[in-house]
Amino acid sequence: MDETALPERRKKWFRWGLLLTGISSLPLLVGVISIVHSMRQVPENEAIGLRGIAGGLVEVYSTFGLILAIVLPFVAIILLARSFAEAHRARGIFSVVCICWSALLLAIPAWTIWIVWDKQLLR
């Protein structure tokens, strides 16, 4: 492996990791908007509690697809983890923050799938 190309490659991995973290945050943003919209309609529909929130999240993830919700944060974590360099501490700190955010983004669809699956088992 060429030692001079490694810093440039890490910089490219960092940029792609940031881009994928940002793209994978879009379903969360739309989900929050959908939940707020659902909460405004609670008095009209009498849908309360976890079912109303889980329904909004399921709608969002079915619209945008689980690929955005699972694959993109996973790839972002890999790229950001490979971009660490001792000479760039600020980039390392920002990578850790983005890795944690991507891990949270991976936990949200897992939680949503668990709630939907649990509700179907109880029927």
N, C-alpha and C positions, 0 to 999 in steps of 0.2 A: 504494500500500500504506500502510495506517495505521501510523505509527511507534509509537504507543502499544500497539498489539496485537502488535507483533513480539516483545518480550521474553516475553510470555505464550505466544505460539505456539512459541517456542524451548524454553520450559520444558515444554510439552506434548510436543514432539518428543523431548526428552531422556527424559521419563518413558516414552513408548512405546518408545523405543530400548532403555532398560534392561529393560523388560518382555519385549520380543522377544528380547533377549540371554539373559535368564533362561530363557525358554521353549525357546529353541533349544539350551540346555545340557542339557536333560532327556535327549535320546537319548545324549549322551556319558556321562551318569551311569549310565543303564541299560546302555550298552555296556561300561563298566568293570565293572559288576556281572556281566554276562554273561561277560566275559573271565575274571574271577576264578573264576566258576563252572566255566568250561571248563578252566581250569588245574588245578582240583581234580580233574577227571575225566581228566586226561592219563594217569595210570598205568593207569586202567581201559580207556580207549579207544585208547591208544597214538597219539593225535593230537598231534603235536608241531610246533613251529615256527610258521611264518607261516600255514600252512593252518588251524591251529586258531584263531589270532587273527583271521584274515581271515574265517573262517566265522562267528565270533561277531559281528563287525562287520556282515557282510552280513545276518545274522539280525536284528540290531537295526534297521538301516536299512530293511529290507523290512517290519518290523513298524510302525515309526513313520512311514515314508514319507520319500522324498527331499525332499518339500516342506518339512518341518520342518528338514531338514539344509541346504538350499540357499537357499530363499526367505527364511526368517525372519532368518538372519544377514545376508543381503544387504540386506534392508529395514532392519534394525537399524543397519547401517553408514551407510546413507543418512540415516536420522533423526538418528543421533548426530552425523554430520558437519554437518548443518544446524543443530544446536543450539548450536554454538560461539558464545560471546559474550565480548567483551573484559572485561566487568565481572565475569564469573563464571569465575575461573581454576580453582577447585576442580572445577566442573562440566566444564570443558574437559579437565582432567587425567583425571577419571573417564571422560569420553567417549573419550579416547585409549586408555585401558586396555580399555574395553569394545569399541572398534573392533578392537583387536589380538586380543582374545579371539574376537570374531566371525569375524575372518579365519582364525584357527586352526580354528574350527568349520567354516569353508568348506573348509579344506584336508583335513580328515579324511575327508569323503565322497569327495572327489576322489581321495585316496590309496586308499581302499577300492575305488572303481570301477576304478581303474587296475590294482590287484592282481587283481581278479576278471576283468577283461577280458584282462589279460596271461596269466593261467592258462588261459583258454579258448582263446587263440590258440596256446598251446603244445601243446594236445591234438591 
